[in-house]
């Protein structure tokens, strides 16, 4: 199973737990996608993928405004675990890939 799909994320931030959705897609062998939170969306940049590992940058919305985050994660089956590194510190990320039916909803 590849990295592609939509993952429902729980992010443990310095501002408390946050929910987000990460969509990874393949286009001609390159991985891209977007990260969405409550009231914001960011295209992924500097995406690198190797095996079950993926890393990328995104601009996320916080109570302090939009900031850049570097995310590194590993996908095992339908589970994603990783870390977001931001100017304000780091946050642990956990996620579950949506089923094909849930992704179309």
N, C-alpha and C positions, 0 to 999 in steps of 0.2 A: 504494500500500500504506500503510495507517495505522500507528499506533504500537502497536496491540494485539498481544499475544502474550506468550510467556514467553522471556526472554533468559537464557542462561547467562553469568554475569559473571566476569571476572578483575579483582580490585581490588588495586592496588599501594599497600598501606598502610604507615605507619611501623612496623608490627609484622610486616611481611613480606607476601607475596602471600596473598590470601584468595579463596575461591570463594563465589559467591552466585547466587541466582536472582531475577530481577525479573519479576513478572507485571503487565502493564498490560491493563486491560479498559475498555470503553466501556459506559456505562449511561445511556441517554437523552441522549447527547451529552457527558456528563461523563466524564472519564478518572479511574480509580481503580486500586487494585491493592495488591500486597504485595511485600515484599522479604524473602527468606529466606536465612539463612546456616546454618552448622553449629550446630545446637542452639538457634536463635532464629528468630523471625518478627516482622515489623512491618507493620502497615497503613500505607499511604502517607497523608500529610496535606498540605494546601496544594498540591495538584496543579494545575499549570498546563501547558497544551499549546497549541502554535501551530505549525501546519505539521508539520515534522519534529523540532521541539524539545519537550522535556518537562523540567519541574523539579518537585521535590517534597521533602518532609521525611520522615525515617524515624528511628526509634530503633534503633540497631545495637549488637550485643554486641561488646565488645573485651576484651582482657586486663585493662583498667582498669575494666570494668563497662559498663553500657549508656550510650550517649551519643547526642545528637541529631546528625544529619547533614543537610546541605542538598545535594541532588544536582541537577545540571543536565546534560542529555545531548542528543545529536542522533542520530537514527536515519536511516541511509542504506541503503536496501534492507533487508537483514537484519542489518546491523551497527550496533551502538550504541557511541558513544564519549562520554565525559564526565568530570566531576570531582565528587568528594564533598568538601565542605568541612565540617570537624569542629573541635571545640575544640583538638584535638591537631595540626592541620595539614590538608593536603589529600591526596587520593588520586586517582590516575588510574584510570578505569574503562573497560574494553573488554568488549564482549559480542556474542554471536551469537544471533539469534532461533531458537528451536527450530522444527522443522517441525511441522505439525499432528499428525502421527503421534507424534512425540516428546513433544508437550505432553499427549497423552492417556495416555501410559505412566505 
